[in-house]
Amino acid sequence: MLGPRVHSNQMPTAIKNSIIDISSEETTKELANDFSNYLKGGEVIFLYGEMGVGKTTFVKYLINQFQTKKNLIISEVTSPTFNLLNEYEADNLVIKHYDLFRLKDESEVKNLDLFDKNKNTITLIEWPELIKKENFKKTIDLTFNYENELNNRSVKIAGLD
């Protein structure tokens, strides 16, 4: 059985250390919208999970929610698989969306601007397995999974205060 459905009135308990059902695009959007309320800038978020499980869809809704809150034009958010990084602005925030899928070893990570500790930046990293966590003071981990023989999807959030 999957965890609780996410609704705004139960977010403080549902978002932390729960398995959250994101089987529909609408529940993914709701989670991204609610999750955005916890982010102020300076966060580093690792997104784990197989290809096609919903990481980029979640990122799209998260970035668009920040833009909506600031009455900005909504960006088309795509996976930065080939260029490794897409940057988005949301007023005083810069959101950096990395996709490290094509990187082969740790030395390639060093050439990226991943370790920027700017309080006005939110860093989202898909496929973070090559990164040493000790390079960051703190990360928020989102682990996306297929459930029920690939018929459903879920996410578990760890490291969110």
N, C-alpha and C positions, 0 to 999 in steps of 0.2 A: 504494500500500500504506500502511496506517495504521501508526502507531508501535507500540511494544511494549505488550502488555497490562500493566496495573499489578498487581503483587503486592507485598506488604509487603517481602519479602526483596530486591526490586530497586528499591524506591522511591527511594533516594538518587540513582540515575542516571536512572531513568525519568521522574521528575517534573520534572527541570530540562532545559529546552531540547529536549524531545522532543515529538512529536505523539502524544498518548495517545488510544487508541480508547475512546470512551464510548458505543458503539452500543447497549449494553443498559443498562437501569436499574441492574442489579447492578454493572456496571463503573463507572458514575457514582458509585454509593454507595461502592465500594471506594476510588476516587480521593478523594472528599470525606473519608472516614475517614482516609486516609493524609495528605492535605493538612493536616488539622487538627493533626497533630503538629508542623507547622512554625510554627504561629501561637501567639503568647504574649500578644498584646494590643498595640495601637498600630498595627497594620497597616491599610493601605488597599488594597482589592482592587478593581480595575476588571474588570468582566465584559463582554466584547464578543461580539457574535454576533447573527444573525438571530432573529426571533421563532420560538419553538418548538424551538430547537436544544438546549436543556437547561440554560440558565443558572439558572433558578429551581429546577429539580430538584436541581442540584448544591448550591445554597444551602440547600435544605431538608435534605439529607443532612449538610451541613457543620454547620449549627446543631444538628440532632438528635444528631450525634456529640458535640459539646461538652456537651449536656445529658445524654447517656448516661454520659459519663466522670464527671460530677459526681453521678450518680444522681438526676437531676431529672426531673420530669414532661416528657415529650416534647411540644413545641408543634406545632400544625398550622401549617406554614409555607406562606404563600401569597404571591403576587406583590403588592407594594405599588403597583401601577400607578395606582390612583385616589387613594390617600392619600399617595403618594410615599415614605413611610417606615413600616417595621414594626421594632419593637425587641424583642429577646429577651434574657433573662438566662440566664447559665450560671454560677451561683455568683458569683464576683468579676468576671466578664466581662460586658460589655454588647455585644451584636452588633446593629449597625444595618444594616438591609437597605433600601437605596434603589433605586427604579426611576424613572429620569428620562425614560422614553419620551415622556411627554406634555409635557415642557418644550419651549418653542420657541426661547428664546434665553438667552444667558449671564447676563443680568440676573436671571432667575428662579432661577439656581443660588445667587446671593449670599444669598438669603433662607433658605436651608437651613443646617442645622448640620453641614455636611460637613467643615468644617475644624477640628473638635475634635481636639486632639492628646493626648487622654487615653490613657494606657498601658493602661487597663483596658477599652478599646473596640476592637473589630474592626469596620471599616467596609467593607461590601460594596456596590458601586455597579453596577447594571445600566444600560446605555445611558449611559456616562460621556462621550460625545463632546463635550458642551458644556463640560466642565471643563478648565481649564488645568492641565496636569500640574505646572507650576512652583509651584502652590499647595501641593504636597506635597513633602516631603523625598524620599520614595520611595514607589513603588506596586508592587504585584504585578499583572501583567496576565494575565488568562485570556481567551484568544481561542477561542471555540467556533465550529466550522465543520461544515457538511454535507459529506459525502464521497460518492463513488460514486453520483452522481445522486440525492442525498437519502436513499439507503438506509442510510448510516452517519453517525455523528457523531464528531467528534474535538475535543480541546482542546489548546492549546499554552499552557504556563505560562512567563512571563518575569518576571524581577525577584526571584525567590526565591533567598535566600542559602543 
